[in-house]
Amino acid sequence: MRTIHALYEKSVFRPTTPVDLPEGSEIRIEPQPVGEPTPPSPHLRRVYELLNQSEDTGDPHLSQWHDKHQP
């Protein structure tokens, strides 16, 4: 079988090219780092910072409105 290159992100190996395997196939992975990981750009770092912020609305029942405007 050929070598499959992948990125490791958020505890998941994501192939960088299409993989010719049936969905749900069990495989064995022997990680061999290719180089140093590329740090996220300053813009992406800022997005991660914003997404990690919690918003205190003072409304303890806010979650009940989660699907209110969904089609």
N, CA, C and O atoms as a GROMACS GRO file, in nm:
protein
  284
    1MET      N    1   0.085  -0.118   0.000
    1MET     CA    2   0.000   0.000   0.000
    1MET      C    3   0.089   0.124   0.000
    1MET      O    4   0.200   0.123   0.054
    2ARG      N    5   0.040   0.230  -0.061
    2ARG     CA    6   0.117   0.354  -0.070
    2ARG      C    7   0.112   0.433   0.061
    2ARG      O    8   0.026   0.409   0.146
    3THR      N    9   0.204   0.526   0.076
    3THR     CA   10   0.208   0.614   0.193
    3THR      C   11   0.100   0.721   0.182
    3THR      O   12   0.080   0.779   0.076
    4ILE      N   13   0.033   0.745   0.291
    4ILE     CA   14  -0.070   0.849   0.298
    4ILE      C   15  -0.019   0.960   0.389
    4ILE      O   16   0.012   0.936   0.505
    5HIS      N   17  -0.012   1.081   0.335
    5HIS     CA   18   0.029   1.196   0.415
    5HIS      C   19  -0.095   1.255   0.481
    5HIS      O   20  -0.200   1.265   0.418
    6ALA      N   21  -0.081   1.296   0.608
    6ALA     CA   22  -0.196   1.350   0.681
    6ALA      C   23  -0.149   1.458   0.778
    6ALA      O   24  -0.031   1.464   0.814
    7LEU      N   25  -0.242   1.542   0.818
    7LEU     CA   26  -0.219   1.642   0.922
    7LEU      C   27  -0.289   1.594   1.048
    7LEU      O   28  -0.396   1.533   1.041
    8TYR      N   29  -0.229   1.621   1.162
    8TYR     CA   30  -0.289   1.583   1.290
    8TYR      C   31  -0.347   1.709   1.351
    8TYR      O   32  -0.272   1.798   1.391
    9GLU      N   33  -0.480   1.719   1.358
    9GLU     CA   34  -0.548   1.837   1.409
    9GLU      C   35  -0.660   1.796   1.504
    9GLU      O   36  -0.743   1.711   1.469
   10LYS      N   37  -0.662   1.855   1.622
   10LYS     CA   38  -0.770   1.830   1.719
   10LYS      C   39  -0.791   1.681   1.742
   10LYS      O   40  -0.904   1.633   1.742
   11SER      N   41  -0.683   1.609   1.761
   11SER     CA   42  -0.683   1.465   1.790
   11SER      C   43  -0.732   1.378   1.674
   11SER      O   44  -0.773   1.264   1.696
   12VAL      N   45  -0.728   1.431   1.551
   12VAL     CA   46  -0.773   1.355   1.434
   12VAL      C   47  -0.666   1.364   1.324
   12VAL      O   48  -0.611   1.471   1.299
   13PHE      N   49  -0.637   1.251   1.259
   13PHE     CA   50  -0.549   1.250   1.144
   13PHE      C   51  -0.633   1.278   1.020
   13PHE      O   52  -0.727   1.204   0.991
   14ARG      N   53  -0.600   1.386   0.947
   14ARG     CA   54  -0.675   1.426   0.828
   14ARG      C   55  -0.585   1.412   0.707
   14ARG      O   56  -0.486   1.485   0.694
   15PRO      N   57  -0.617   1.319   0.616
   15PRO     CA   58  -0.535   1.301   0.496
   15PRO      C   59  -0.530   1.430   0.414
   15PRO      O   60  -0.628   1.503   0.406
   16THR      N   61  -0.414   1.456   0.353
   16THR     CA   62  -0.399   1.577   0.271
   16THR      C   63  -0.436   1.552   0.125
   16THR      O   64  -0.445   1.646   0.047
   17THR      N   65  -0.458   1.427   0.089
   17THR     CA   66  -0.501   1.390  -0.046
   17THR      C   67  -0.610   1.284  -0.032
   17THR      O   68  -0.623   1.222   0.073
   18PRO      N   69  -0.688   1.262  -0.138
   18PRO     CA   70  -0.791   1.158  -0.132
   18PRO      C   71  -0.730   1.021  -0.099
   18PRO      O   72  -0.619   0.990  -0.140
   19VAL      N   73  -0.805   0.942  -0.025
   19VAL     CA   74  -0.760   0.809   0.017
   19VAL      C   75  -0.852   0.704  -0.045
   19VAL      O   76  -0.975   0.715  -0.035
   20ASP      N   77  -0.793   0.605  -0.108
   20ASP     CA   78  -0.871   0.500  -0.175
   20ASP      C   79  -0.897   0.385  -0.078
   20ASP      O   80  -0.838   0.277  -0.090
   21LEU      N   81  -0.986   0.410   0.019
   21LEU     CA   82  -1.025   0.308   0.116
   21LEU      C   83  -1.176   0.314   0.135
   21LEU      O   84  -1.234   0.422   0.128
   22PRO      N   85  -1.239   0.200   0.157
   22PRO     CA   86  -1.382   0.203   0.186
   22PRO      C   87  -1.408   0.274   0.319
   22PRO      O   88  -1.330   0.262   0.413
   23GLU      N   89  -1.519   0.348   0.327
   23GLU     CA   90  -1.557   0.417   0.451
   23GLU      C   91  -1.566   0.316   0.565
   23GLU      O   92  -1.621   0.208   0.548
   24GLY      N   93  -1.511   0.352   0.678
   24GLY     CA   94  -1.515   0.266   0.796
   24GLY      C   95  -1.402   0.165   0.802
   24GLY      O   96  -1.400   0.081   0.892
   25SER      N   97  -1.306   0.171   0.708
   25SER     CA   98  -1.193   0.078   0.709
   25SER      C   99  -1.108   0.100   0.833
   25SER      O  100  -1.082   0.213   0.872
   26GLU      N  101  -1.065  -0.009   0.892
   26GLU     CA  102  -0.971  -0.001   1.004
   26GLU      C  103  -0.830  -0.010   0.946
   26GLU      O  104  -0.801  -0.100   0.867
   27ILE      N  105  -0.744   0.083   0.986
   27ILE     CA  106  -0.606   0.084   0.936
   27ILE      C  107  -0.510   0.095   1.053
   27ILE      O  108  -0.550   0.125   1.166
   28ARG      N  109  -0.384   0.071   1.026
   28ARG     CA  110  -0.278   0.087   1.126
   28ARG      C  111  -0.194   0.207   1.084
   28ARG      O  112  -0.154   0.218   0.968
   29ILE      N  113  -0.167   0.296   1.179
   29ILE     CA  114  -0.088   0.415   1.150
   29ILE      C  115   0.039   0.411   1.231
   29ILE      O  116   0.036   0.387   1.352
   30GLU      N  117   0.151   0.434   1.165
   30GLU     CA  118   0.280   0.446   1.231
   30GLU      C  119   0.331   0.587   1.202
   30GLU      O  120   0.398   0.608   1.101
   31PRO      N  121   0.300   0.684   1.292
   31PRO     CA  122   0.336   0.824   1.265
   31PRO      C  123   0.487   0.844   1.248
   31PRO      O  124   0.568   0.794   1.326
   32GLN      N  125   0.520   0.920   1.145
   32GLN     CA  126   0.657   0.962   1.119
   32GLN      C  127   0.650   1.111   1.084
   32GLN      O  128   0.619   1.144   0.970
   33PRO      N  129   0.679   1.201   1.179
   33PRO     CA  130   0.670   1.345   1.150
   33PRO      C  131   0.756   1.382   1.029
   33PRO      O  132   0.870   1.336   1.015
   34VAL      N  133   0.700   1.466   0.942
   34VAL     CA  134   0.769   1.508   0.820
   34VAL      C  135   0.850   1.633   0.846
   34VAL      O  136   0.955   1.652   0.785
   35GLY      N  137   0.805   1.718   0.935
   35GLY     CA  138   0.873   1.843   0.967
   35GLY      C  139   0.807   1.907   1.088
   35GLY      O  140   0.721   1.847   1.152
   36GLU      N  141   0.846   2.027   1.116
   36GLU     CA  142   0.787   2.100   1.228
   36GLU      C  143   0.646   2.145   1.192
   36GLU      O  144   0.622   2.185   1.078
   37PRO      N  145   0.552   2.140   1.288
   37PRO     CA  146   0.417   2.188   1.258
   37PRO      C  147   0.417   2.338   1.230
   37PRO      O  148   0.494   2.414   1.289
   38THR      N  149   0.332   2.379   1.139
   38THR     CA  150   0.320   2.520   1.104
   38THR      C  151   0.227   2.588   1.203
   38THR      O  152   0.112   2.546   1.217
   39PRO      N  153   0.276   2.692   1.272
   39PRO     CA  154   0.188   2.760   1.368
   39PRO      C  155   0.075   2.833   1.295
   39PRO      O  156   0.092   2.875   1.181
   40PRO      N  157  -0.040   2.848   1.361
   40PRO     CA  158  -0.149   2.921   1.297
   40PRO      C  159  -0.113   3.066   1.273
   40PRO      O  160  -0.033   3.124   1.347
   41SER      N  161  -0.172   3.126   1.170
   41SER     CA  162  -0.147   3.267   1.140
   41SER      C  163  -0.202   3.353   1.252
   41SER      O  164  -0.289   3.308   1.327
   42PRO      N  165  -0.154   3.477   1.266
   42PRO     CA  166  -0.208   3.566   1.370
   42PRO      C  167  -0.360   3.582   1.357
   42PRO      O  168  -0.431   3.590   1.457
   43HIS      N  169  -0.410   3.588   1.232
   43HIS     CA  170  -0.554   3.601   1.211
   43HIS      C  171  -0.628   3.479   1.266
   43HIS      O  172  -0.728   3.494   1.336
   44LEU      N  173  -0.579   3.359   1.235
   44LEU     CA  174  -0.644   3.238   1.282
   44LEU      C  175  -0.633   3.226   1.434
   44LEU      O  176  -0.727   3.180   1.499
   45ARG      N  177  -0.519   3.267   1.490
   45ARG     CA  178  -0.504   3.266   1.636
   45ARG      C  179  -0.610   3.354   1.702
   45ARG      O  180  -0.666   3.318   1.805
   46ARG      N  181  -0.637   3.471   1.640
   46ARG     CA  182  -0.738   3.564   1.693
   46ARG      C  183  -0.877   3.502   1.684
   46ARG      O  184  -0.958   3.517   1.776
   47VAL      N  185  -0.906   3.432   1.575
   47VAL     CA  186  -1.034   3.365   1.562
   47VAL      C  187  -1.050   3.261   1.673
   47VAL      O  188  -1.157   3.253   1.735
   48TYR      N  189  -0.945   3.182   1.699
   48TYR     CA  190  -0.952   3.083   1.806
   48TYR      C  191  -0.975   3.150   1.941
   48TYR      O  192  -1.052   3.100   2.023
   49GLU      N  193  -0.909   3.263   1.966
   49GLU     CA  194  -0.929   3.336   2.091
   49GLU      C  195  -1.075   3.379   2.106
   49GLU      O  196  -1.134   3.363   2.213
   50LEU      N  197  -1.132   3.434   1.998
   50LEU     CA  198  -1.271   3.479   2.003
   50LEU      C  199  -1.368   3.362   2.025
   50LEU      O  200  -1.464   3.374   2.101
   51LEU      N  201  -1.342   3.249   1.959
   51LEU     CA  202  -1.429   3.135   1.974
   51LEU      C  203  -1.422   3.074   2.114
   51LEU      O  204  -1.518   3.011   2.159
   52ASN      N  205  -1.311   3.093   2.182
   52ASN     CA  206  -1.296   3.038   2.316
   52ASN      C  207  -1.354   3.127   2.425
   52ASN      O  208  -1.362   3.086   2.541
   53GLN      N  209  -1.395   3.247   2.389
   53GLN     CA  210  -1.453   3.338   2.488
   53GLN      C  211  -1.597   3.298   2.517
   53GLN      O  212  -1.673   3.262   2.427
   54SER      N  213  -1.633   3.303   2.644
   54SER     CA  214  -1.772   3.278   2.679
   54SER      C  215  -1.842   3.412   2.694
   54SER      O  216  -1.780   3.513   2.725
   55GLU      N  217  -1.970   3.410   2.671
   55GLU     CA  218  -2.050   3.532   2.679
   55GLU      C  219  -2.150   3.515   2.792
   55GLU      O  220  -2.234   3.425   2.788
   56ASP      N  221  -2.141   3.599   2.892
   56ASP     CA  222  -2.235   3.593   3.004
   56ASP      C  223  -2.350   3.690   2.976
   56ASP      O  224  -2.334   3.811   2.988
   57THR      N  225  -2.464   3.635   2.939
   57THR     CA  226  -2.579   3.718   2.906
   57THR      C  227  -2.664   3.748   3.028
   57THR      O  228  -2.750   3.836   3.024
   58GLY      N  229  -2.642   3.675   3.135
   58GLY     CA  230  -2.724   3.692   3.254
   58GLY      C  231  -2.855   3.616   3.244
   58GLY      O  232  -2.934   3.618   3.339
   59ASP      N  233  -2.882   3.551   3.134
   59ASP     CA  234  -3.005   3.475   3.114
   59ASP      C  235  -2.977   3.327   3.136
   59ASP      O  236  -2.918   3.262   3.049
   60PRO      N  237  -3.019   3.271   3.250
   60PRO     CA  238  -2.990   3.129   3.276
   60PRO      C  239  -3.069   3.035   3.185
   60PRO      O  240  -3.040   2.915   3.181
   61HIS      N  241  -3.169   3.087   3.113
   61HIS     CA  242  -3.252   3.003   3.026
   61HIS      C  243  -3.224   3.029   2.878
   61HIS      O  244  -3.306   2.996   2.792
   62LEU      N  245  -3.110   3.088   2.847
   62LEU     CA  246  -3.077   3.125   2.710
   62LEU      C  247  -3.079   3.006   2.614
   62LEU      O  248  -3.119   3.021   2.499
   63SER      N  249  -3.038   2.889   2.662
   63SER     CA  250  -3.029   2.773   2.573
   63SER      C  251  -3.165   2.732   2.516
   63SER      O  252  -3.170   2.667   2.411
   64GLN      N  253  -3.275   2.768   2.583
   64GLN     CA  254  -3.406   2.732   2.531
   64GLN      C  255  -3.437   2.803   2.399
   64GLN      O  256  -3.527   2.761   2.326
   65TRP      N  257  -3.365   2.911   2.369
   65TRP     CA  258  -3.388   2.987   2.246
   65TRP      C  259  -3.295   2.943   2.132
   65TRP      O  260  -3.298   3.002   2.024
   66HIS      N  261  -3.215   2.841   2.155
   66HIS     CA  262  -3.114   2.799   2.059
   66HIS      C  263  -3.170   2.778   1.918
   66HIS      O  264  -3.110   2.824   1.821
   67ASP      N  265  -3.283   2.708   1.906
   67ASP     CA  266  -3.338   2.673   1.775
   67ASP      C  267  -3.450   2.766   1.729
   67ASP      O  268  -3.515   2.737   1.629
   68LYS      N  269  -3.475   2.875   1.799
   68LYS     CA  270  -3.588   2.962   1.771
   68LYS      C  271  -3.588   3.012   1.626
   68LYS      O  272  -3.694   3.017   1.564
   69HIS      N  273  -3.473   3.049   1.573
   69HIS     CA  274  -3.468   3.110   1.439
   69HIS      C  275  -3.418   3.013   1.332
   69HIS      O  276  -3.378   3.055   1.224
   70GLN      N  277  -3.421   2.885   1.363
   70GLN     CA  278  -3.379   2.786   1.266
   70GLN      C  279  -3.495   2.753   1.173
   70GLN      O  280  -3.609   2.748   1.218
   71PRO      N  281  -3.469   2.730   1.044
   71PRO     CA  282  -3.577   2.696   0.950
   71PRO      C  283  -3.641   2.562   0.981
   71PRO      O  284  -3.733   2.520   0.911
   0.00000   0.00000   0.00000
